Amino acid sequence: MEKGKRLTRWAIVKDKNVAEKMRKYIEIGTIGVSEESQLRAAKILRAASDSCQDSSEEVESFFNNGRRCMTERWERLTSVVKLNGLFSLPEYSTEICNFSGVPTPKTHPAFAWLQSKGMIEDCENFLKGHKIQGVESIVV
């Protein structure tokens, strides 16, 4: 393998034991991952990083695009849940974005904890019947 193609990981760690544990963790974490896959992942991460540094209006930052898409999807889901009356969604409070440090008006997660209002006995199969992937859970 050419040295120029290797993915390098750098960290300055004062504690030698911690440094060795970090090295071993990275070594084990990349077992079985092809060089090509690692290079592709690095290119994707670089593109995401570069999009955040590009201040032009033509290119939307990777994270702003993700936030916008998740907001749109969450708003559609919320409106459908309110209209059907069969389920409810939890209310999320304002949070601080870990990436931008900006308060977000609402959290828009990538998944939804639907709570049945008791009109449906088998929610998992009900959702499957509507081509919605769900996992049964029991709240105690």
Biotite code that builds the C-alpha atoms (Angstrom):
import biotite.structure as struc

atoms = struc.array([
    struc.Atom([0.000, 0.000, 0.000], chain_id="A", res_id=1, res_name="MET", atom_name="CA", element="C"),
    struc.Atom([1.339, 3.431, -0.883], chain_id="A", res_id=2, res_name="GLU", atom_name="CA", element="C"),
    struc.Atom([1.947, 5.719, 2.063], chain_id="A", res_id=3, res_name="LYS", atom_name="CA", element="C"),
    struc.Atom([-0.009, 8.495, 0.379], chain_id="A", res_id=4, res_name="GLY", atom_name="CA", element="C"),
    struc.Atom([-3.158, 6.390, 0.341], chain_id="A", res_id=5, res_name="LYS", atom_name="CA", element="C"),
    struc.Atom([-3.172, 5.517, 4.020], chain_id="A", res_id=6, res_name="ARG", atom_name="CA", element="C"),
    struc.Atom([-5.652, 7.140, 6.328], chain_id="A", res_id=7, res_name="LEU", atom_name="CA", element="C"),
    struc.Atom([-3.742, 8.654, 9.181], chain_id="A", res_id=8, res_name="THR", atom_name="CA", element="C"),
    struc.Atom([-5.056, 9.341, 12.621], chain_id="A", res_id=9, res_name="ARG", atom_name="CA", element="C"),
    struc.Atom([-3.211, 11.737, 14.872], chain_id="A", res_id=10, res_name="TRP", atom_name="CA", element="C"),
    struc.Atom([-3.683, 12.549, 18.511], chain_id="A", res_id=11, res_name="ALA", atom_name="CA", element="C"),
    struc.Atom([-1.435, 14.009, 21.170], chain_id="A", res_id=12, res_name="ILE", atom_name="CA", element="C"),
    struc.Atom([-1.992, 12.044, 24.339], chain_id="A", res_id=13, res_name="VAL", atom_name="CA", element="C"),
    struc.Atom([0.021, 12.579, 27.517], chain_id="A", res_id=14, res_name="LYS", atom_name="CA", element="C"),
    struc.Atom([-0.791, 9.236, 29.133], chain_id="A", res_id=15, res_name="ASP", atom_name="CA", element="C"),
    struc.Atom([1.062, 6.384, 27.427], chain_id="A", res_id=16, res_name="LYS", atom_name="CA", element="C"),
    struc.Atom([-1.502, 3.787, 28.596], chain_id="A", res_id=17, res_name="ASN", atom_name="CA", element="C"),
    struc.Atom([-4.397, 5.810, 27.170], chain_id="A", res_id=18, res_name="VAL", atom_name="CA", element="C"),
    struc.Atom([-2.491, 6.259, 23.904], chain_id="A", res_id=19, res_name="ALA", atom_name="CA", element="C"),
    struc.Atom([-1.940, 2.502, 23.620], chain_id="A", res_id=20, res_name="GLU", atom_name="CA", element="C"),
    struc.Atom([-5.629, 1.791, 24.302], chain_id="A", res_id=21, res_name="LYS", atom_name="CA", element="C"),
    struc.Atom([-6.596, 4.325, 21.619], chain_id="A", res_id=22, res_name="MET", atom_name="CA", element="C"),
    struc.Atom([-4.207, 2.730, 19.114], chain_id="A", res_id=23, res_name="ARG", atom_name="CA", element="C"),
    struc.Atom([-5.574, -0.751, 19.842], chain_id="A", res_id=24, res_name="LYS", atom_name="CA", element="C"),
    struc.Atom([-9.172, 0.477, 19.561], chain_id="A", res_id=25, res_name="TYR", atom_name="CA", element="C"),
    struc.Atom([-8.516, 1.978, 16.118], chain_id="A", res_id=26, res_name="ILE", atom_name="CA", element="C"),
    struc.Atom([-6.611, -1.121, 15.012], chain_id="A", res_id=27, res_name="GLU", atom_name="CA", element="C"),
    struc.Atom([-9.444, -3.444, 16.020], chain_id="A", res_id=28, res_name="ILE", atom_name="CA", element="C"),
    struc.Atom([-12.072, -1.099, 14.595], chain_id="A", res_id=29, res_name="GLY", atom_name="CA", element="C"),
    struc.Atom([-10.574, -1.295, 11.116], chain_id="A", res_id=30, res_name="THR", atom_name="CA", element="C"),
    struc.Atom([-10.091, -5.072, 10.940], chain_id="A", res_id=31, res_name="ILE", atom_name="CA", element="C"),
    struc.Atom([-11.902, -6.331, 7.878], chain_id="A", res_id=32, res_name="GLY", atom_name="CA", element="C"),
    struc.Atom([-12.561, -2.856, 6.489], chain_id="A", res_id=33, res_name="VAL", atom_name="CA", element="C"),
    struc.Atom([-11.016, -2.608, 3.056], chain_id="A", res_id=34, res_name="SER", atom_name="CA", element="C"),
    struc.Atom([-8.685, 0.223, 2.138], chain_id="A", res_id=35, res_name="GLU", atom_name="CA", element="C"),
    struc.Atom([-11.142, 1.267, -0.578], chain_id="A", res_id=36, res_name="GLU", atom_name="CA", element="C"),
    struc.Atom([-13.970, 1.550, 1.962], chain_id="A", res_id=37, res_name="SER", atom_name="CA", element="C"),
    struc.Atom([-11.798, 3.620, 4.261], chain_id="A", res_id=38, res_name="GLN", atom_name="CA", element="C"),
    struc.Atom([-10.849, 5.937, 1.393], chain_id="A", res_id=39, res_name="LEU", atom_name="CA", element="C"),
    struc.Atom([-14.490, 6.353, 0.377], chain_id="A", res_id=40, res_name="ARG", atom_name="CA", element="C"),
    struc.Atom([-15.453, 7.159, 3.959], chain_id="A", res_id=41, res_name="ALA", atom_name="CA", element="C"),
    struc.Atom([-12.633, 9.711, 4.164], chain_id="A", res_id=42, res_name="ALA", atom_name="CA", element="C"),
    struc.Atom([-13.811, 11.384, 0.934], chain_id="A", res_id=43, res_name="LYS", atom_name="CA", element="C"),
    struc.Atom([-17.381, 11.575, 2.219], chain_id="A", res_id=44, res_name="ILE", atom_name="CA", element="C"),
    struc.Atom([-16.244, 13.062, 5.525], chain_id="A", res_id=45, res_name="LEU", atom_name="CA", element="C"),
    struc.Atom([-14.029, 15.566, 3.686], chain_id="A", res_id=46, res_name="ARG", atom_name="CA", element="C"),
    struc.Atom([-16.946, 16.621, 1.442], chain_id="A", res_id=47, res_name="ALA", atom_name="CA", element="C"),
    struc.Atom([-19.171, 17.081, 4.504], chain_id="A", res_id=48, res_name="ALA", atom_name="CA", element="C"),
    struc.Atom([-16.473, 19.088, 6.240], chain_id="A", res_id=49, res_name="SER", atom_name="CA", element="C"),
    struc.Atom([-15.744, 21.197, 3.149], chain_id="A", res_id=50, res_name="ASP", atom_name="CA", element="C"),
    struc.Atom([-19.442, 21.994, 2.690], chain_id="A", res_id=51, res_name="SER", atom_name="CA", element="C"),
    struc.Atom([-19.465, 23.562, 6.149], chain_id="A", res_id=52, res_name="CYS", atom_name="CA", element="C"),
    struc.Atom([-16.537, 25.810, 5.322], chain_id="A", res_id=53, res_name="GLN", atom_name="CA", element="C"),
    struc.Atom([-17.961, 26.961, 1.971], chain_id="A", res_id=54, res_name="ASP", atom_name="CA", element="C"),
    struc.Atom([-19.857, 30.165, 2.671], chain_id="A", res_id=55, res_name="SER", atom_name="CA", element="C"),
    struc.Atom([-21.354, 30.502, -0.806], chain_id="A", res_id=56, res_name="SER", atom_name="CA", element="C"),
    struc.Atom([-25.124, 30.607, -1.132], chain_id="A", res_id=57, res_name="GLU", atom_name="CA", element="C"),
    struc.Atom([-25.171, 28.089, -4.015], chain_id="A", res_id=58, res_name="GLU", atom_name="CA", element="C"),
    struc.Atom([-23.959, 25.224, -1.818], chain_id="A", res_id=59, res_name="VAL", atom_name="CA", element="C"),
    struc.Atom([-25.925, 24.307, 1.290], chain_id="A", res_id=60, res_name="GLU", atom_name="CA", element="C"),
    struc.Atom([-23.841, 22.923, 4.132], chain_id="A", res_id=61, res_name="SER", atom_name="CA", element="C"),
    struc.Atom([-24.164, 19.176, 4.682], chain_id="A", res_id=62, res_name="PHE", atom_name="CA", element="C"),
    struc.Atom([-25.454, 19.697, 8.219], chain_id="A", res_id=63, res_name="PHE", atom_name="CA", element="C"),
    struc.Atom([-27.845, 22.523, 7.320], chain_id="A", res_id=64, res_name="ASN", atom_name="CA", element="C"),
    struc.Atom([-29.238, 20.344, 4.529], chain_id="A", res_id=65, res_name="ASN", atom_name="CA", element="C"),
    struc.Atom([-29.671, 17.454, 6.960], chain_id="A", res_id=66, res_name="GLY", atom_name="CA", element="C"),
    struc.Atom([-31.366, 19.701, 9.522], chain_id="A", res_id=67, res_name="ARG", atom_name="CA", element="C"),
    struc.Atom([-33.714, 21.111, 6.858], chain_id="A", res_id=68, res_name="ARG", atom_name="CA", element="C"),
    struc.Atom([-34.637, 17.630, 5.550], chain_id="A", res_id=69, res_name="CYS", atom_name="CA", element="C"),
    struc.Atom([-35.260, 16.257, 9.049], chain_id="A", res_id=70, res_name="MET", atom_name="CA", element="C"),
    struc.Atom([-37.370, 19.302, 9.952], chain_id="A", res_id=71, res_name="THR", atom_name="CA", element="C"),
    struc.Atom([-39.541, 18.839, 6.850], chain_id="A", res_id=72, res_name="GLU", atom_name="CA", element="C"),
    struc.Atom([-39.966, 15.104, 7.514], chain_id="A", res_id=73, res_name="ARG", atom_name="CA", element="C"),
    struc.Atom([-40.751, 15.624, 11.202], chain_id="A", res_id=74, res_name="TRP", atom_name="CA", element="C"),
    struc.Atom([-43.347, 18.303, 10.399], chain_id="A", res_id=75, res_name="GLU", atom_name="CA", element="C"),
    struc.Atom([-45.054, 15.976, 7.887], chain_id="A", res_id=76, res_name="ARG", atom_name="CA", element="C"),
    struc.Atom([-45.062, 13.130, 10.418], chain_id="A", res_id=77, res_name="LEU", atom_name="CA", element="C"),
    struc.Atom([-46.416, 15.389, 13.157], chain_id="A", res_id=78, res_name="THR", atom_name="CA", element="C"),
    struc.Atom([-49.273, 16.599, 10.969], chain_id="A", res_id=79, res_name="SER", atom_name="CA", element="C"),
    struc.Atom([-50.220, 13.026, 9.959], chain_id="A", res_id=80, res_name="VAL", atom_name="CA", element="C"),
    struc.Atom([-50.161, 11.827, 13.571], chain_id="A", res_id=81, res_name="VAL", atom_name="CA", element="C"),
    struc.Atom([-52.364, 14.745, 14.668], chain_id="A", res_id=82, res_name="LYS", atom_name="CA", element="C"),
    struc.Atom([-54.842, 14.098, 11.844], chain_id="A", res_id=83, res_name="LEU", atom_name="CA", element="C"),
    struc.Atom([-55.334, 10.364, 12.442], chain_id="A", res_id=84, res_name="ASN", atom_name="CA", element="C"),
    struc.Atom([-55.763, 10.493, 16.227], chain_id="A", res_id=85, res_name="GLY", atom_name="CA", element="C"),
    struc.Atom([-54.471, 6.915, 16.672], chain_id="A", res_id=86, res_name="LEU", atom_name="CA", element="C"),
    struc.Atom([-51.044, 7.818, 17.993], chain_id="A", res_id=87, res_name="PHE", atom_name="CA", element="C"),
    struc.Atom([-49.240, 10.561, 19.846], chain_id="A", res_id=88, res_name="SER", atom_name="CA", element="C"),
    struc.Atom([-45.649, 11.775, 19.664], chain_id="A", res_id=89, res_name="LEU", atom_name="CA", element="C"),
    struc.Atom([-43.497, 13.026, 22.536], chain_id="A", res_id=90, res_name="PRO", atom_name="CA", element="C"),
    struc.Atom([-42.865, 16.738, 22.859], chain_id="A", res_id=91, res_name="GLU", atom_name="CA", element="C"),
    struc.Atom([-39.221, 17.748, 22.606], chain_id="A", res_id=92, res_name="TYR", atom_name="CA", element="C"),
    struc.Atom([-37.822, 20.867, 24.211], chain_id="A", res_id=93, res_name="SER", atom_name="CA", element="C"),
    struc.Atom([-35.427, 23.368, 22.671], chain_id="A", res_id=94, res_name="THR", atom_name="CA", element="C"),
    struc.Atom([-31.898, 21.999, 22.540], chain_id="A", res_id=95, res_name="GLU", atom_name="CA", element="C"),
    struc.Atom([-28.485, 23.379, 21.688], chain_id="A", res_id=96, res_name="ILE", atom_name="CA", element="C"),
    struc.Atom([-27.086, 21.953, 18.435], chain_id="A", res_id=97, res_name="CYS", atom_name="CA", element="C"),
    struc.Atom([-23.845, 20.115, 19.222], chain_id="A", res_id=98, res_name="ASN", atom_name="CA", element="C"),
    struc.Atom([-22.411, 21.059, 15.824], chain_id="A", res_id=99, res_name="PHE", atom_name="CA", element="C"),
    struc.Atom([-23.348, 24.707, 15.390], chain_id="A", res_id=100, res_name="SER", atom_name="CA", element="C"),
    struc.Atom([-23.905, 25.684, 19.032], chain_id="A", res_id=101, res_name="GLY", atom_name="CA", element="C"),
    struc.Atom([-27.158, 27.371, 17.975], chain_id="A", res_id=102, res_name="VAL", atom_name="CA", element="C"),
    struc.Atom([-30.391, 26.693, 19.880], chain_id="A", res_id=103, res_name="PRO", atom_name="CA", element="C"),
    struc.Atom([-32.784, 24.649, 17.775], chain_id="A", res_id=104, res_name="THR", atom_name="CA", element="C"),
    struc.Atom([-36.444, 25.624, 18.063], chain_id="A", res_id=105, res_name="PRO", atom_name="CA", element="C"),
    struc.Atom([-37.414, 21.956, 18.171], chain_id="A", res_id=106, res_name="LYS", atom_name="CA", element="C"),
    struc.Atom([-35.626, 18.647, 17.988], chain_id="A", res_id=107, res_name="THR", atom_name="CA", element="C"),
    struc.Atom([-36.324, 16.614, 14.862], chain_id="A", res_id=108, res_name="HIS", atom_name="CA", element="C"),
    struc.Atom([-35.022, 13.098, 15.496], chain_id="A", res_id=109, res_name="PRO", atom_name="CA", element="C"),
    struc.Atom([-34.435, 10.453, 12.835], chain_id="A", res_id=110, res_name="ALA", atom_name="CA", element="C"),
    struc.Atom([-36.930, 8.131, 14.522], chain_id="A", res_id=111, res_name="PHE", atom_name="CA", element="C"),
    struc.Atom([-40.264, 8.550, 16.248], chain_id="A", res_id=112, res_name="ALA", atom_name="CA", element="C"),
    struc.Atom([-41.561, 7.029, 19.439], chain_id="A", res_id=113, res_name="TRP", atom_name="CA", element="C"),
    struc.Atom([-45.222, 6.595, 18.588], chain_id="A", res_id=114, res_name="LEU", atom_name="CA", element="C"),
    struc.Atom([-47.543, 5.984, 21.493], chain_id="A", res_id=115, res_name="GLN", atom_name="CA", element="C"),
    struc.Atom([-50.797, 4.229, 20.745], chain_id="A", res_id=116, res_name="SER", atom_name="CA", element="C"),
    struc.Atom([-53.895, 5.880, 22.142], chain_id="A", res_id=117, res_name="LYS", atom_name="CA", element="C"),
    struc.Atom([-55.314, 2.400, 22.802], chain_id="A", res_id=118, res_name="GLY", atom_name="CA", element="C"),
    struc.Atom([-57.390, 1.961, 19.634], chain_id="A", res_id=119, res_name="MET", atom_name="CA", element="C"),
    struc.Atom([-54.905, -0.480, 18.069], chain_id="A", res_id=120, res_name="ILE", atom_name="CA", element="C"),
    struc.Atom([-53.829, -3.663, 19.833], chain_id="A", res_id=121, res_name="GLU", atom_name="CA", element="C"),
    struc.Atom([-50.915, -4.717, 17.591], chain_id="A", res_id=122, res_name="ASP", atom_name="CA", element="C"),
    struc.Atom([-49.193, -1.492, 16.573], chain_id="A", res_id=123, res_name="CYS", atom_name="CA", element="C"),
    struc.Atom([-46.200, -3.236, 14.988], chain_id="A", res_id=124, res_name="GLU", atom_name="CA", element="C"),
    struc.Atom([-48.373, -5.161, 12.511], chain_id="A", res_id=125, res_name="ASN", atom_name="CA", element="C"),
    struc.Atom([-50.596, -2.132, 11.946], chain_id="A", res_id=126, res_name="PHE", atom_name="CA", element="C"),
    struc.Atom([-47.557, -0.100, 10.916], chain_id="A", res_id=127, res_name="LEU", atom_name="CA", element="C"),
    struc.Atom([-46.189, -2.958, 8.769], chain_id="A", res_id=128, res_name="LYS", atom_name="CA", element="C"),
    struc.Atom([-49.539, -3.064, 6.975], chain_id="A", res_id=129, res_name="GLY", atom_name="CA", element="C"),
    struc.Atom([-48.945, 0.569, 6.023], chain_id="A", res_id=130, res_name="HIS", atom_name="CA", element="C"),
    struc.Atom([-45.332, -0.124, 4.943], chain_id="A", res_id=131, res_name="LYS", atom_name="CA", element="C"),
    struc.Atom([-43.851, 1.568, 7.999], chain_id="A", res_id=132, res_name="ILE", atom_name="CA", element="C"),
    struc.Atom([-40.973, -0.179, 9.708], chain_id="A", res_id=133, res_name="GLN", atom_name="CA", element="C"),
    struc.Atom([-41.489, -0.363, 13.418], chain_id="A", res_id=134, res_name="GLY", atom_name="CA", element="C"),
    struc.Atom([-40.218, -2.254, 16.410], chain_id="A", res_id=135, res_name="VAL", atom_name="CA", element="C"),
    struc.Atom([-42.514, -3.345, 19.187], chain_id="A", res_id=136, res_name="GLU", atom_name="CA", element="C"),
    struc.Atom([-41.696, -1.908, 22.565], chain_id="A", res_id=137, res_name="SER", atom_name="CA", element="C"),
    struc.Atom([-43.388, -2.085, 25.893], chain_id="A", res_id=138, res_name="ILE", atom_name="CA", element="C"),
    struc.Atom([-43.397, 0.875, 28.240], chain_id="A", res_id=139, res_name="VAL", atom_name="CA", element="C"),
    struc.Atom([-43.555, -0.113, 31.873], chain_id="A", res_id=140, res_name="VAL", atom_name="CA", element="C"),
])
